[in-house]
Amino acid sequence: MNTLILGGVRSGKSRLAEQLAIDSRLAVTYIATATAQDDEMRARINSHCQQRPQHWQLIEEPIHLAAVLQAQAGGSQCLLVDCLTLWLTNLLMTEDEALFQREREALITVLPSINSELILVSNETNMGVMPLGKLTRRYCDEAGRLHQDIAQRCERVVMTVAGLPQILKGQPF
């Protein structure tokens, strides 16, 4: 089953994703998209590493997410991607429009072929004030489009608010 978990910063979405991965009782591959650009981000990454089980396989991939999913999919396992909005940011920051379009399309295309348990985590950014800058407006637009496209291809979509999961699509837990 493909599950998309959306939520704001510190909404509990990663904790929920990790609990679903544990509850699956499958071998877990954690696919991290974050890059440690500064001390604050390194601290966030370290915190996430300490919270999740040490026996989970870790793959760090900031750009080529679809290729990693395709290579890892299959069999009795759970793939957990945290998070799509960091992946989107990484792509937008390359300023390579062709790369952005290829990787986005590759992700959307590969999702239906993933026959592993797949949990995708992403920040819902479009519920607040419209950003002033061109890049941040594009980021919000692209995140919204990405979420819509992925939600269409997922059997379950969850919005997490204050640590409480709200099922938007699919069966409850």
DRENMI-360250 format. One record per residue (C-alpha): residue in three letters; residue number from 1; x, y, z. Coordinates in steps of 0.05 Angstrom, whole numbers. Last residue first. Layout:
BEGIN
<pt code="ALA" pos="NUM" X="X" Y="Y" Z="Z"/>
...
***
This chain:
BEGIN
<pt code="PHE" pos="173" X="-100" Y="49" Z="213"/>
<pt code="PRO" pos="172" X="-160" Y="79" Z="177"/>
<pt code="GLN" pos="171" X="-174" Y="58" Z="105"/>
<pt code="GLY" pos="170" X="-167" Y="105" Z="46"/>
<pt code="LYS" pos="169" X="-166" Y="180" Z="35"/>
<pt code="LEU" pos="168" X="-163" Y="241" Z="80"/>
<pt code="ILE" pos="167" X="-149" Y="203" Z="144"/>
<pt code="GLN" pos="166" X="-133" Y="253" Z="200"/>
<pt code="PRO" pos="165" X="-72" Y="234" Z="242"/>
<pt code="LEU" pos="164" X="-64" Y="271" Z="308"/>
<pt code="GLY" pos="163" X="5" Y="294" Z="328"/>
<pt code="ALA" pos="162" X="-16" Y="366" Z="329"/>
<pt code="VAL" pos="161" X="-42" Y="360" Z="258"/>
<pt code="THR" pos="160" X="-25" Y="301" Z="213"/>
<pt code="MET" pos="159" X="-59" Y="297" Z="145"/>
<pt code="VAL" pos="158" X="-64" Y="225" Z="119"/>
<pt code="VAL" pos="157" X="-70" Y="198" Z="48"/>
<pt code="ARG" pos="156" X="-81" Y="124" Z="35"/>
<pt code="GLU" pos="155" X="-85" Y="85" Z="-31"/>
<pt code="CYS" pos="154" X="-34" Y="131" Z="-63"/>
<pt code="ARG" pos="153" X="-31" Y="149" Z="-137"/>
<pt code="GLN" pos="152" X="-80" Y="208" Z="-134"/>
<pt code="ALA" pos="151" X="-45" Y="232" Z="-71"/>
<pt code="ILE" pos="150" X="21" Y="234" Z="-110"/>
<pt code="ASP" pos="149" X="-6" Y="280" Z="-164"/>
<pt code="GLN" pos="148" X="-41" Y="326" Z="-114"/>
<pt code="HIS" pos="147" X="20" Y="329" Z="-69"/>
<pt code="LEU" pos="146" X="66" Y="345" Z="-127"/>
<pt code="ARG" pos="145" X="20" Y="401" Z="-152"/>
<pt code="GLY" pos="144" X="17" Y="432" Z="-82"/>
<pt code="ALA" pos="143" X="92" Y="425" Z="-73"/>
<pt code="GLU" pos="142" X="104" Y="457" Z="-141"/>
<pt code="ASP" pos="141" X="60" Y="517" Z="-125"/>
<pt code="CYS" pos="140" X="92" Y="526" Z="-56"/>
<pt code="TYR" pos="139" X="162" Y="521" Z="-86"/>
<pt code="ARG" pos="138" X="144" Y="569" Z="-142"/>
<pt code="ARG" pos="137" X="119" Y="620" Z="-91"/>
<pt code="THR" pos="136" X="184" Y="610" Z="-52"/>
<pt code="LEU" pos="135" X="226" Y="621" Z="-114"/>
<pt code="LYS" pos="134" X="188" Y="684" Z="-135"/>
<pt code="GLY" pos="133" X="191" Y="716" Z="-66"/>
<pt code="LEU" pos="132" X="130" Y="743" Z="-29"/>
<pt code="PRO" pos="131" X="102" Y="679" Z="2"/>
<pt code="MET" pos="130" X="27" Y="669" Z="4"/>
<pt code="VAL" pos="129" X="5" Y="666" Z="77"/>
<pt code="GLY" pos="128" X="-15" Y="599" Z="104"/>
<pt code="MET" pos="127" X="-44" Y="532" Z="85"/>
<pt code="ASN" pos="126" X="1" Y="515" Z="26"/>
<pt code="THR" pos="125" X="61" Y="485" Z="60"/>
<pt code="GLU" pos="124" X="40" Y="414" Z="74"/>
<pt code="ASN" pos="123" X="106" Y="381" Z="90"/>
<pt code="SER" pos="122" X="117" Y="312" Z="61"/>
<pt code="VAL" pos="121" X="125" Y="240" Z="83"/>
<pt code="LEU" pos="120" X="118" Y="181" Z="36"/>
<pt code="ILE" pos="119" X="105" Y="111" Z="62"/>
<pt code="LEU" pos="118" X="112" Y="53" Z="14"/>
<pt code="GLU" pos="117" X="96" Y="-20" Z="29"/>
<pt code="SER" pos="116" X="130" Y="-56" Z="-28"/>
<pt code="ASN" pos="115" X="99" Y="-67" Z="-97"/>
<pt code="ILE" pos="114" X="124" Y="-2" Z="-126"/>
<pt code="SER" pos="113" X="99" Y="-1" Z="-198"/>
<pt code="PRO" pos="112" X="45" Y="51" Z="-186"/>
<pt code="LEU" pos="111" X="96" Y="100" Z="-157"/>
<pt code="VAL" pos="110" X="147" Y="97" Z="-214"/>
<pt code="THR" pos="109" X="113" Y="146" Z="-261"/>
<pt code="ILE" pos="108" X="102" Y="201" Z="-209"/>
<pt code="LEU" pos="107" X="174" Y="195" Z="-187"/>
<pt code="ALA" pos="106" X="202" Y="195" Z="-258"/>
<pt code="GLU" pos="105" X="160" Y="255" Z="-275"/>
<pt code="ARG" pos="104" X="189" Y="295" Z="-217"/>
<pt code="GLU" pos="103" X="259" Y="272" Z="-233"/>
<pt code="ARG" pos="102" X="255" Y="289" Z="-307"/>
<pt code="GLN" pos="101" X="221" Y="357" Z="-295"/>
<pt code="PHE" pos="100" X="271" Y="379" Z="-243"/>
<pt code="LEU" pos="99" X="330" Y="355" Z="-284"/>
<pt code="ALA" pos="98" X="305" Y="394" Z="-344"/>
<pt code="GLU" pos="97" X="294" Y="456" Z="-302"/>
<pt code="ASP" pos="96" X="365" Y="456" Z="-274"/>
<pt code="GLU" pos="95" X="365" Y="510" Z="-221"/>
<pt code="THR" pos="94" X="397" Y="459" Z="-174"/>
<pt code="MET" pos="93" X="358" Y="493" Z="-118"/>
<pt code="LEU" pos="92" X="292" Y="470" Z="-146"/>
<pt code="LEU" pos="91" X="313" Y="397" Z="-143"/>
<pt code="ASN" pos="90" X="338" Y="401" Z="-72"/>
<pt code="THR" pos="89" X="275" Y="438" Z="-51"/>
<pt code="LEU" pos="88" X="232" Y="383" Z="-81"/>
<pt code="TRP" pos="87" X="272" Y="330" Z="-44"/>
<pt code="LEU" pos="86" X="263" Y="370" Z="20"/>
<pt code="THR" pos="85" X="188" Y="373" Z="5"/>
<pt code="LEU" pos="84" X="185" Y="298" Z="-8"/>
<pt code="CYS" pos="83" X="213" Y="277" Z="59"/>
<pt code="ASP" pos="82" X="225" Y="228" Z="89"/>
<pt code="VAL" pos="81" X="214" Y="167" Z="45"/>
<pt code="LEU" pos="80" X="197" Y="102" Z="81"/>
<pt code="LEU" pos="79" X="203" Y="37" Z="42"/>
<pt code="CYS" pos="78" X="173" Y="-24" Z="76"/>
<pt code="GLN" pos="77" X="194" Y="-94" Z="57"/>
<pt code="SER" pos="76" X="167" Y="-160" Z="34"/>
<pt code="GLY" pos="75" X="190" Y="-165" Z="-37"/>
<pt code="GLY" pos="74" X="199" Y="-111" Z="-87"/>
<pt code="ALA" pos="73" X="222" Y="-40" Z="-89"/>
<pt code="GLN" pos="72" X="293" Y="-20" Z="-74"/>
<pt code="ALA" pos="71" X="319" Y="-6" Z="-144"/>
<pt code="GLN" pos="70" X="254" Y="28" Z="-165"/>
<pt code="LEU" pos="69" X="252" Y="70" Z="-102"/>
<pt code="VAL" pos="68" X="324" Y="90" Z="-111"/>
<pt code="ALA" pos="67" X="314" Y="109" Z="-184"/>
<pt code="ALA" pos="66" X="252" Y="150" Z="-166"/>
<pt code="LEU" pos="65" X="289" Y="188" Z="-112"/>
<pt code="HIS" pos="64" X="346" Y="214" Z="-155"/>
<pt code="ILE" pos="63" X="357" Y="281" Z="-121"/>
<pt code="PRO" pos="62" X="372" Y="282" Z="-46"/>
<pt code="GLU" pos="61" X="387" Y="208" Z="-36"/>
<pt code="GLU" pos="60" X="410" Y="182" Z="31"/>
<pt code="ILE" pos="59" X="395" Y="108" Z="39"/>
<pt code="LEU" pos="58" X="388" Y="79" Z="109"/>
<pt code="GLN" pos="57" X="373" Y="6" Z="125"/>
<pt code="TRP" pos="56" X="335" Y="-1" Z="190"/>
<pt code="HIS" pos="55" X="371" Y="-38" Z="246"/>
<pt code="GLN" pos="54" X="385" Y="26" Z="285"/>
<pt code="PRO" pos="53" X="311" Y="39" Z="299"/>
<pt code="ARG" pos="52" X="290" Y="111" Z="289"/>
<pt code="GLN" pos="51" X="295" Y="167" Z="340"/>
<pt code="GLN" pos="50" X="371" Y="176" Z="339"/>
<pt code="CYS" pos="49" X="374" Y="185" Z="264"/>
<pt code="HIS" pos="48" X="317" Y="237" Z="266"/>
<pt code="SER" pos="47" X="355" Y="277" Z="318"/>
<pt code="ASN" pos="46" X="419" Y="273" Z="278"/>
<pt code="ILE" pos="45" X="383" Y="300" Z="216"/>
<pt code="ARG" pos="44" X="354" Y="357" Z="256"/>
<pt code="ALA" pos="43" X="422" Y="374" Z="286"/>
<pt code="ARG" pos="42" X="455" Y="372" Z="217"/>
<pt code="MET" pos="41" X="401" Y="419" Z="193"/>
<pt code="GLU" pos="40" X="416" Y="469" Z="248"/>
<pt code="ASP" pos="39" X="491" Y="463" Z="237"/>
<pt code="ASP" pos="38" X="486" Y="479" Z="162"/>
<pt code="GLN" pos="37" X="476" Y="448" Z="94"/>
<pt code="ALA" pos="36" X="463" Y="378" Z="119"/>
<pt code="THR" pos="35" X="424" Y="348" Z="60"/>
<pt code="ALA" pos="34" X="355" Y="318" Z="70"/>
<pt code="THR" pos="33" X="326" Y="266" Z="23"/>
<pt code="ALA" pos="32" X="327" Y="206" Z="71"/>
<pt code="ILE" pos="31" X="304" Y="138" Z="46"/>
<pt code="TYR" pos="30" X="291" Y="92" Z="105"/>
<pt code="THR" pos="29" X="290" Y="19" Z="85"/>
<pt code="VAL" pos="28" X="249" Y="-22" Z="132"/>
<pt code="ALA" pos="27" X="245" Y="-98" Z="138"/>
<pt code="LEU" pos="26" X="172" Y="-114" Z="150"/>
<pt code="ARG" pos="25" X="132" Y="-117" Z="215"/>
<pt code="SER" pos="24" X="84" Y="-65" Z="184"/>
<pt code="ASP" pos="23" X="75" Y="-35" Z="253"/>
<pt code="ILE" pos="22" X="147" Y="-10" Z="253"/>
<pt code="ALA" pos="21" X="136" Y="25" Z="186"/>
<pt code="LEU" pos="20" X="70" Y="54" Z="211"/>
<pt code="GLN" pos="19" X="106" Y="79" Z="273"/>
<pt code="GLU" pos="18" X="160" Y="112" Z="231"/>
<pt code="ALA" pos="17" X="108" Y="146" Z="188"/>
<pt code="LEU" pos="16" X="71" Y="171" Z="249"/>
<pt code="ARG" pos="15" X="135" Y="199" Z="280"/>
<pt code="SER" pos="14" X="152" Y="232" Z="214"/>
<pt code="LYS" pos="13" X="83" Y="264" Z="209"/>
<pt code="GLY" pos="12" X="81" Y="288" Z="281"/>
<pt code="SER" pos="11" X="61" Y="360" Z="266"/>
<pt code="ARG" pos="10" X="131" Y="386" Z="279"/>
<pt code="VAL" pos="9" X="130" Y="428" Z="214"/>
<pt code="GLY" pos="8" X="63" Y="421" Z="180"/>
<pt code="GLY" pos="7" X="31" Y="357" Z="157"/>
<pt code="LEU" pos="6" X="24" Y="307" Z="100"/>
<pt code="ILE" pos="5" X="30" Y="231" Z="102"/>
<pt code="LEU" pos="4" X="24" Y="196" Z="35"/>
<pt code="THR" pos="3" X="12" Y="121" Z="39"/>
<pt code="ASN" pos="2" X="24" Y="70" Z="-16"/>
<pt code="MET" pos="1" X="0" Y="0" Z="0"/>
***
